[in-house]
């Protein structure tokens, strides 16, 4: 196994001064800031909605230094009407998040430009039925150009293409993007819509860092497919980073497997970020529910988060991990309350429903 990266000099100094080794016990009033604790390593972010800015604004301002829109920049929300004139867009929700980030000196990630979900079916329809390949690519170019032009200087990284690889490691052929423009006409081994999306984004904002983002790419055939895709895009000068989504469970997460994925992806010469981190307290496939988070599960979650962040710290740096973003900030707002079992309560984050730090939080800020 490759030895862990040495601690950055600033980290050694911070440790010597006692900045990161908090002396207060869990439960005392002073709660350290994730962003401050991890400043020597990487930015720490959270996914938000405009509503969560109101409900969780103080917590977000205290804890993170990066934001990503959970839904507000997805096509269905930000571009709900046909055409590409200003009336076709609804920027209000995204603008609210960008304004909050700017007000608090936070970075902003854009999510997402191309995804097979939350995209209007009209994009793939033409006058006589299905839209032509060129019609779809033209609409994609206009959309990407409009968003990246509007948010140049405000959004510094974009998830350009999201989840284009199937769980078997093949291309996701059920995607409407693949069906409309998935032919590989230039024989480079990549569906054309993926390459064109990155080209459009690079042209629209050359200063933005462009990411491929996906889940379960830390292991198996899907990791191998992601490595091939990123290598090919990197050779074209079109990709700057890879997002490993990090939607894991306390019963299945494997920190050392994640470490190896970070190293293999980073070896291609791209940034690696954990982009959608949460740890469900249920096993995958379990449809049961419980009224509260039991102490043994809370401990297990703390151990899992602690082990993950040990890997993240050790792999941090320009040639490795450059960011960690949680998919939320506190358990009062999590997508896992609606998926995979609608209406079932889950507790996947570091803060509880009352915005108090959980044992998982302390395992991340103390080591």
N, C-alpha and C positions, 0 to 999 in steps of 0.2 A: 504493500500500500504506500502511495506517495505520502511523505511526511507532511504534517500540517504546516500551513504557511506561518512564518514568524509573525508575532504581534507587531502592528505598526508602531513606530516610535511614539506617536501621540498617545497610543493606547497604553504603552508602558508608563509614560509620564502620568496619564490620568489615573492609572492604578496606583502608582506611587503616592499620588496626592489624595487617594481615597475618594475620588470623584465617583467612580463606578461601583465600588464596593459599599453599597448603602448600609449605614449602621443601624437604621431603624428596623424594627421587626415588622413583618406583615401585620396589618391591622392598625398600625399607627397612622396618624394623619398625613404625613408627608409621603406622597406617591411619586417616585421618580418618573421622568419622561422617557418613553421609548426612544424618541428621536434624539434626545441628549445622550442617553446611554450608548446608542449605536452610531452616533456621529462619526467616531473613528472608523467605522466599518462600511455603512451604507445607509441611504435614506430608508425610513420606515413609513409606509403609506397605508391608506385605508380606502375602500370603495364606499361611495356615498351617493345618496339621492338628495335633492333639494330639501325634502322633508327631514332627513336625518341631520342636515346642517342646523336645523332649528332644534331638534330634540337632543342632539349630541354635540353641538358646536363647541361647547367649552371643553369637553373631553377630547375632541379632535384637535383643537388648538393646543392643548397641553401635551398631547401624546405623539402626534405624527408630523412629519414635514413633507408629505407627499399625498396627493389625492388622485383617485381615478373615478370616473363616473360609472356607477353600477349599470345604469340603463340609459342615461340622458343623452349619450352620444351614439347610441345604436340607431340604425337607419330608421326603424319603425317610429322612433320617438322624435328624432331630430329632422327627419325628412319625410313627413307623413303624407305629403301631397305630390302628385306627378309634376314633372318638369324640373327646371333648375333655376327659375327666377326666385327672388327672395321670398315671394309668397308661398313657395313650396316647402319652406323650412320653418321649423319652430326652434329657435336657438335659446329660448328663454330659460329652460331648465339647465342646459349646459352652461350658459353664461353665468347663471347664479353660482354654480360650482367653481367655475374659473375665477369669478370675482372673490369668492371666499378664499381660494388658494392664494390669489395675489395679495389680498388683505393681510394674510398671515404668513407671507413669505414662503409659501409651500411650492414645491414642484407639482407639475400636473402631467399625468399620463392620459393619452387618448385611447378609448376602447369603445367600439372596434369598427373597422371600416368594411371588412368582408367577413360575414358569418352566415351560416346556413339557416339560422334562426333569427327571429325578430326582424325580418326583411319582407317588405310588401311583395305580394305575388305579382302586382302590376309591373314590376321591373322586368319580368320575364315574358310579358305579353306584348304582341305587336298588333298592327292593324288587322292582320288576317289570321291571327292565332298566336303561336309562339313567336316571341321576338327573335330576330336574327342574332347571331353571335356578335356582329358589329354593333347593333343597337344596344345590346347589354353592356358591352365594353365601353361604349360612348357614355352611357348613363353612369357607369362606375367611375369613369374618368371625371365627369362633371361633379359628381358627389364628392369624391376625394379632393379634387382641386378646391371646391368651395370650402370644405371643412378645414383643410390644412392652411389655406390662405387666410381664413378668418382667424384661426388660432395660432398663427405664426408668432413666436415669441412668448406665447402663453402656455402652450402644450409642447413639451420638449421631447416626448416619446410617444409613439403610436403603436398599438397592436393592429398592424395592417391586415393580416389574415389570421383568422381564429378558427382552429379545429378543422383543418382541411384533411387530416389523416384519420382514417377509421380506426376502430379498436383493434383490427387485425393487422394494421400496418399498411394496408392498401389506401388508395385515395378514397375519400368519402364521395362515392358516386351518387348517393342520394341527395347531395347538395344541389340546389337549383343553379348555383354558380357553375358547378361541374357540368351539369346537364346542358347549360346554355353556352358555356365557353371553356369547357374542360379539355378540348382537343389539344394535343401537343404538336402544333403545326411546325414548330421550329426544331422538334426532335431533341430537346434538351432534357427530357425526362420529367418535366414539370408541367402540369396543366396550365394552359396559357393564362387563365384568369388570375392565377397566383402571381405569375411574373408581371403581368400588366398592372395589377394592383400596386405592387412595389414600385414599378416604374412611374406610375402616376403620382404616388406619394413622394418619391424622390424628387420629381420635377416640381411638385407644388411647394414643398418646403425642404430645400437641401440641408437646412440646419437641424431638422428633426431626426431623432434616432428611431429607426424602423425595426419593429419586432415581429417575429412569428410567435404565436401564442397557442398553447394546447395543453390538454390534460393527459395524464398517464404516459407522458413521454420520458419518464425517468427510468423505464425498464422495458425489456422485451422488444417485440417486433416494431412497436410504435416508436420506441427510442431510435431504433436503427433507421426507420423511415424519416424521422425528424432530422437525424444527422445527415442523411443524404440530401434532404431538401435544403437545409441550411447551408451545407457545403456548396451546393449548386448556386444558390442565391448569392452567397458570399463571393463566389468567383465572378459573378456579374456586377458586383459592387452595389447590391440592392438591399442587403440586410445588415443591421447593426447588432441585433440581439435576439435572444430567445426567451420567452416567458414560459416557465414551468408553473402550471396553474396552482398546484398544491391544495386541491380539494381532497383531503385525506380523512381517514378515520383513526381514532385512537387505538383501534384494534388491528390496523393494517399498515400504518405508516412505517417505512424502513429508512431511517436516516442515512445509513451507509450506502444504500442504493441511490438515494438522492445525491449524495456526495459524488458518486461515480458519474452520474448524469451531468452534474454541474461541470466536472472536470472534462468529460468527453466533449460537451458542447463548447465550453470555453476554449478548448484546444483548436477549434475551427477558427479562432480569431474573432469571436463575437462576445458581447456581454451576455451574461445569464442573470435573469431575475426570477424570483418567486413572485408571481403576480396575483394570485387569488387565494391566499392562504386561509384555511380554516380546518379545524379538526373535529369532525362529527363525533358525537358520543354514542352513535349507533354503528353496528356492523352493517356493511353493505348487504342488502337483501333482507334485512330485518325490518318487518313492518309493524313491530310492536311499538308501544309508546309508554312513557313513564311520567309521573306528575312532577318530578324534580330530579335534579342531578345528584345522584347518590355520592357519598364521600369517596367510595373506592374508585368510581369513574372520574371524579374530580382529581384524585391523586394520579390516576393513570394519564389523564390529559396533561397534567403538569409535567409528568415525566417525559411524555412524548414531545411536548413543546420544548422542554429543556434540551432534550437530545437533538432535536432539529436545529435549534439555534446554536448549539455547540458546533455543529457542522457548518452552519451559515457563517459564524465568526471565523472559523478556520479557513473557509474557502473565499472569504471576502477579499476584494481588491480588483484593480483594473483588468487583471487577467483571469478573473473568476466571477464571483457573485457581486453584483452592483446594486441590488435593491431587493427589498422584501415588502410586499403589499398584502395586507389582510383584506379579505372580502367582507368588510364591515369593521366595526370597532368594539361593539358591545352586543350582548345576547338579546337585547330588546329589539334588534333589527338584524335578521339573518335570512338569507334566501332558503336555508335549510328548514325553516318552518313551513315551507311550501313544497319542498322537494327532498327526497323522492316520495314522501308520504304527506300529502296536503293536510295542513292543519295540525301536524304533530310538532310539539315543541322540541327544539334542539338547543344546545349550549356550546357552540363551537369556538368561541372567541375568548380573548384574555380578560374582558370585563363582563360582569354579570348584567342582569336586566336593570339594575339600579345604578349602573356605571361604576361599581366598586371592583377593585382588582381581585381576580381569582388566584388561587394557587398557581395556575398556569402563567399568570403575569409575573409573579415573583420568580418562577423558575427561569424566565427569559431575561430578567434584569439582574439576577444574582447568580453567580457561578463560582 
